[in-house]
Amino acid sequence: MHRCHLPFCESIRHAPYPTMNKVWPLVFMVLSIGCFSNGSGRQNSTVPDFVNIGALFSYNTSVGRTIKIALEAAFEDINSDPTILGRTKLNLSMQEDSKYRGFLSIAEVLQVMARQTVAIIGPHSSVTAHVITHIANELQVPLLSFTAFDPTLSSLQFPFFIRTCHSDLYQMTAIADLVDYYGWKDVIAVFPDDDNGRNGISTLGDKLAERRCKISYKAALSPQASMEEISNVLVQVALAESRIIVVHGNTQLGPQVFTVAKNLGMMGTGYVWIATAFLSALLDINYPLSPDSMDEIQGVLTPRIYTPNSERRRSFVSRWKNLTSGNTANVKLGLSFLPLYAYDTVYALAHALDAFFKEGNRITFSTDSKLSNIHGNNLNLEALKIFNEGNLLRRKIYEVNMTGVSGPFKYASDRNLANPAYEIINVIGTGTRRIGYWSNHSGLSVVPPETLYSKPANLPRKNQKLFPVIWPGNTDERPRGWVFPNNGRLLKIGVPRGVSYQEFVSQIKGTDMFEGFCIDVFLAAVNLLPYAVPYRFISYGDGKNNPSMTELVRLITTGEFDGAVGDIAITTERTRMVDFTQPYIESGLVVVAPIGQAESNALAFLAPFTPKMWFVTAAFFILVGAVVWILEHRVNDEFRGPPKKQVVTVLWFSFSTMFFSHRENTVSTLGRVVLIIWLFVVLIINSSYTASLTSILTVQQLYSPIKGIESLVNSKVPIGYTQGSFAKNYLVQEIHIEESRLVPLTTPEEIAKALKNGPENGGVAAYIDERAYTDIFLSSRCDLTVVGQEFTRNGWGFAFPRDSPLAVDLSTAILQMIDNGDLQRIHDKWLLSSACLSQGAKLEVERLQLRSFWGLYAICGVACLLALFMYLIQILRQYQKHHSEEPESIDGQSLGSSSRSSRLKTFLSFADEKEETVKSRSKRRKMERISYRSTEGSTSISSNKEIASRRSEYASELL
């Protein structure tokens, strides 16, 4: 390892931190020619004998020592393997990273680069990486790091920074998935206030936000925090609401945080501690930790970068004991993921150089013209050279595709290693237990990630799974994750102070206390919670006008209130701002209008049916009568006779079925089927008519010109609503009623007066409000009633900030009150009142509509059509048979001379004939044909005999 021994270099190492405007002149003074050794083999040869590779780490820590051992092993293995780089050897130049101090790190990396180094492995920390990546970019020297996890170290901003391990972007995604998996919403982040800490926690916040979670408190520590500072910060953490604490640190600061947390009693039941990968690395390297150290981290969860259990890994693990047996610190060093990636980083670089040389490329350096223009006393900037082929080597590194001791080593299109995966570790007893895995392909699972890469992505939370966890306090019960802050602060609960209906919410005069239905429900629900809720009610409103509930809800989002309790309707607009509990009362919008007693009239008997219903019913009476006549006409004498008689018969028969008094018998099977179905329809129609007419004539009838919300929409009359209610916005925005028609009303007395006056006297035609209010309003006002149906489905709930766990717990308590009857008892206490006597009267009994009976009519109509169709087929077959039995001479004459109209007349004449007559005629014609054939036969025999006698006479004459 080459070090600078000039007096100036020594002064830099021991100097206090200067300001940045003095840093660069001092830094470049270390670049004296005699301070560096340089060379890259034979410059005139295409393939050099050796290539300089730098390494920048802090080797005085246990982590640094394991990295150094792995790097040296990798260089030794590559230099002894002729299949990689052939005769070219890698020359490792190790430079100490002075405990992550940015200024000294600049000086140290400049020493490495002045040796004509083609690549640098390191640095150890993200803080140093942020500084020296600018130098790497200028000199085009690739910087390969497997320990700088900062997600903001992007290849876009720093093209020569190449991360050979997984970014904290994936680790923070895994932690966010873990928080979401257990249903927590708020976390506290403890981290060192440096580049790595801030940027890592910022990434965690972004990933939590994607899952509707958040970091509620960021507890930043100075990078070199003392135990006292850590204690002060953790005391503030203990006073916070969340009990989910994420520690993002390093192997020096992280253990100190847990030591202080143990001393403060923060490692007990109710807490959840999640440490980033520094803890899993510490556990692997220093395993086993002392009993005291293990006791400080019981129940902690920590991710560990997953390395598949391959043959190469097992071989390296078995070799690790021999590699670490001779370390200078003489302490046992375990194997973490860091040495594995250190080893693979060297191999990836070697493979890239091998591909680089095989393409005939050379290693050359040139002077940086930008540096040459900078003049200073003894800076000697010409010692820093640009690696001309740096861009080409960088591309070759990204093209490496190999299988290393850490598993597959390949870069994705975003220039991050492909397939990031972590094990989720639970610290238990004297060791650890794996509870599952995380990968960006499958999320949380209990099976190794490589077995899932060939399957479709499985990221939904419901499909993810982990094994049980032993939490701090040695419990397997999932912690709730939050408590009320132990800082003496009470929750500020806003309570609307309205003037309309005191039964729901009202302030007790002369006090800060409230009473009412909503208040009693809230108090009963809070008493069911398994923990105390410190709160105080704060009045909202002036007591003279009804306050806007939407504005009250909005003040929760601004932090003025921590919640709201009262008659607050759950609407779409409000749910976008806050979370509501389970509704504790249903209350949709209804229309209230004045009513009067309906007067009877001479045509009251027509009221049960609508005109359409009367028309269709009458039409079906005639239709069924006609169908039965058609089916019975040829076989039933009661349906035959002169046309006038037959018309009367059809009408009489059809309408007499209304009273089941028809005297005509049905003979045909089809006719009987149709009649049975029709009589069933008539039975239902009669019963419905009778019931409706009875109700109309016996029950008191009330009348209102307003039928419901539809009639209000189609009219221009003024409409009243309760001031402060959401009804106004709903009517204007959803139903599109003109705002000029809406009249705000405040007290029940004002509402009743406006309805009584009506539109003609400056009042309103109807009043729209929530059902819970109108039930109270109408209980003592018999001249008003609800018309139509509820046209919204709303409920009332208690409002809390988004993702508030209190809203969830109170919802559970309200459901419990519903089950045990407490909610109903509170309802009866405040809202049960005697109803107005007129509420038993009916508001214009609804007339029976066709839509209630269309199914019956459809069945009857289909039966009639089927019967007619079958009857037609039967008639056609009989006609065809009868037609074929006509005498040939007559048939031939008919075919030759008759027209289509004459054939139709013949068919209709046939269909009008009685079936018995047709059958008799057919039988008679059959007998005539038989007789005709026998007569023709005897005549033929006589003729034959006469011819024979004549022939004999003629023969005798010849003789």
Beta strands, then each sheet from edge to edge (+ up, - down):
strand 1: 50-57
strand 2: 89-96
strand 3: 119-121
strand 4: 143-145
strand 5: 161-163
strand 6: 186-192
strand 7: 214-221
strand 8: 244-247
strand 9: 272-275
strand 10: 301-305
strand 11: 365-367
strand 12: 385-387
strand 13: 401-404
strand 14: 407-410
strand 15: 421-428
strand 16: 431-439
strand 17: 443-445
strand 18: 491-496
strand 19: 506-507
strand 20: 514-515
strand 21: 535-540
strand 22: 563-564
strand 23: 579-580
strand 24: 585-586
strand 25: 589-594
strand 26: 596-597
strand 27: 701-703
strand 28: 719-722
strand 29: 742-745
strand 30: 766-770
strand 31: 784-787
strand 32: 795-796
strand 33: 799-800
strand 34: 842-843
sheet 1: 2+ 1+ 3+ 4+ 5+
sheet 2: 7+ 6+ 8+ 9+
sheet 3: 10+ 15- 16+ 17-
sheet 4: 11+ 12-
sheet 5: 13+ 14-
sheet 6: 21+ 18+ 22+
sheet 7: 19+ 20-
sheet 8: 23+ 33-
sheet 9: 24+ 32-
sheet 10: 29+ 28+ 30+ 25- 31+
sheet 11: 26+ 27- 34-
end
